[in-house]
């Protein structure tokens, strides 16, 4: 069944800019399917107290996902993203939960790629401080946190103080990372990649994720953050046609077929009883289905070649 849709406004971080209308989906009950069983966290992914679900394809007969359906607006993305948008795309409560997740699951040193990046990355305070010092050359090479920002708008990327390197690239036209990010030395390979509420805009997601895998060191991880907000005209066609559970499965399939393993879903949604007592808080809970935006992370790990299972096999 096609999910019902309604428009919501999110207030931008900088009040001088106009509000951005975003799309919100009604959410079906997550984990209703028996095939999405909750499992203990016994993988090489870092520990977390949030519910974890395996998104590994259920059988060797699983087929690779098709490329996303056409979008409403197939005009060049460079036109759409030509003007900077200094806004946050999830609310403050969701940002707080994401920062807690990053604190527990991202490396504090090394190299991180922020994919589809903008002016803010939602890293926890101590990581932001280390990355900013590194970007300014105030940290030793081995002790620093090098964050690479890859996005569509130079002004947004340049406004983010944590980036040591910025890359402006339209991944829908060129889905491979630049050759400079495919080093032969493991010293300069990626330790982790983040992507916040943007995987649904990629028209060739498997190719992009495969390229990131090639640039990642064994044991490195990728964290695709998903909510229910989007630019409806630029999101992949099927994103508007299926429910939330299926969207999460789709993203898990992208990772698996790109070669990532230990693919999992981490539920960062607010607790159902976290409603507060204020009138505005209760109204927001009623309108948005929880104390803040819903949030999930679909993540995977790069395992050594000899440990990798063939595509589609458990």
C-alpha positions, 0 to 999 in steps of 0.5 A: 500500500502506498504510504499517505503523505503530508507536508511539514515545515522544518525551521532552518538553523539560520533564521534569515533563510526561508523555511524549507518544505519537506515531505513526511511519510506515515510510518508503518510498524517497524520490524513487523515482518518475521524475516527482520529478526532482531539479533545480538550485536556480535558483529565487528560493528561497535556496540550500541544500546539501540535495537539492531536488526540484520539486513542481510539478504535472506537467501542465495536466490536474492537478486541485486536491487534494480537501480532507482525508479525515475525521479519527478525532476530529472533536470541536472542536479547541479542546477537544483543544488546551485544555491546553498541551503544553510539548514538542518534536515532533521530536528534537534532531537534527532540530531542529538540522538545521531551525535550520541550514535556517532560518539559510540560508533565512529573512530576518534582518529583517522579518516572519515568521508562525509558523503553528500555533505553540507555545512554541518555534519552533526559530529559530537563536540569532541570529534568536531574539535579534533577535526577542526584542529586537524583541518587547521594543521594543529594536530599531528598527522597520526593523532588527527581526525581527517574529515573529507566533505563530498557534496554538491555546493562549494559554499556549504562545504567551505562553511563546515570547519571540520573538513580537511578536504572538500570535494564538489562532485555530482555523484549521479553523473560520476558515481565513482570517488575521485582517484585521489581518494583511492590510495594504494597505502592503507595509511590514507584509506577511509576508516568510516563513511557517513551519509545523513538523510541523502542516500535516497537522492542517489540514482546509482547508489550501488556504484557509489557505495562500491567505490567507497568500499574500494577506498575503505580499509578492512574493518572500516565501516559505513553509516547511512542515516535515514529519516522520513524527510526529503525533497520529493521531486529529487528523491528516488521514485520508489522512495515515495511508493513504499513504506518505511520498512521497505525503504530500509530494506532497499538501502540494506540491499544497496550495501550488500550488493556493493560488497559491504558485509555485516549489514545492519539496521540500528533503530535510533527512533525516540522512545514511544513514551518520550512525549513530555508534558508541554502542549507544543511537545504533545502537538509535535508528538501527535503530528510527527509520530514521536518526540522528534524525527524518526531516525535509523542507521543502515550500516555495513563493514568492509571485511577481508576478501577471504572472509567475504561471502558471495553476493546473496549468500548468508 
